[in-house]
Amino acid sequence: LAKTTQPVSMDSYEGQEVNITCSHNNIATNDYITWYQQFPSQGPRFIIQGYKTKVTNEVASLFIPADRKSSTLSLPRVSLSDTAVYYCLATSGTYKYIFGTGTRLKVLA
Amino acid sequence: GAVVSQHPSRVICKSGTSVKIECRSLDFQATTMFWYRQFPKQSLMLMATSNEGSKATYEQGVEKDKFLINHASLTLSTLTVTSAHPEDSSFYICSARVDLAGANYGYTFGSGTRLTVV
């Protein structure tokens, strides 16, 4: 499984766009990039998943360059309720999910 | 969507007693479930993989006799913390693999159980 590296923490202000970058230099051909959000005392919640280029859903966008060695989660116009820990994982089929340190995002008023 | 129900959400027990945590897949069958532990301000640590009808596979350093896992049906996995001690106090989270169409898979997580051993 490819190890992922993310910034430990980030601060942002309400209304701003937040980009969280994840490094996964050893990503395997079969791996997808999957992002989860976790609030205190709750289980992780799926945000978005992609393999290459760009994926967008109602809450976020995921950008993956051609070499797939990194990816960027983009949260448009964050609010206070987006304060959470965001995890980037390299995931493959039926294999177990291993979590890295995650990025603790704090949105300020 | 696929929902995993975890119960109880929080439990306090006395040192030396055992505690059982249940993880149920509500609207799908889960042949594989995972158990994680999370200490404050830390990431999720995978403890074991639970497969329906077979023995669980434990990660290195996790005591299988202390953390008993049973996955007797396609919708229920249980984690029993035996002879609990204060250092077992943690947030326990289960996850189930969802078999989607076209050999695609997703993983959904329970809401977690806060265990406090006093």
Contacts between the chains, C-beta under 8 A, distances in Angstrom:
chain1	res1	chain2	res2	distance
A	36	B	109	7.9
A	41	B	91	6.8
A	41	B	112	6.5
A	41	B	114	6.4
A	42	B	111	5.8
A	42	B	112	6.2
A	43	B	4	7.8
A	43	B	6	7.4
A	43	B	93	4.9
A	43	B	95	7.6
A	43	B	109	3.5
A	43	B	110	5.2
A	43	B	111	5.1
A	43	B	112	4.9
A	44	B	44	7.1
A	44	B	93	7.6
A	44	B	109	4.9
A	45	B	109	7.3
A	46	B	106	7.2
A	46	B	107	7.8
A	46	B	108	7.1
A	87	B	43	7.3
A	87	B	44	7.9
A	91	B	107	7.7
A	93	B	103	7.9
A	93	B	105	6.0
A	94	B	32	7.1
A	94	B	97	6.5
A	94	B	105	5.6
A	96	B	34	6.0
A	96	B	46	6.0
A	96	B	49	5.7
A	97	B	34	7.0
A	97	B	46	7.3
A	97	B	95	6.9
A	97	B	107	5.7
A	98	B	46	6.2
A	99	B	36	7.7
A	99	B	43	4.7
A	99	B	44	4.3
A	99	B	45	7.7
A	99	B	46	7.7
A	100	B	43	6.4
A	101	B	43	5.4
A	102	B	43	5.6
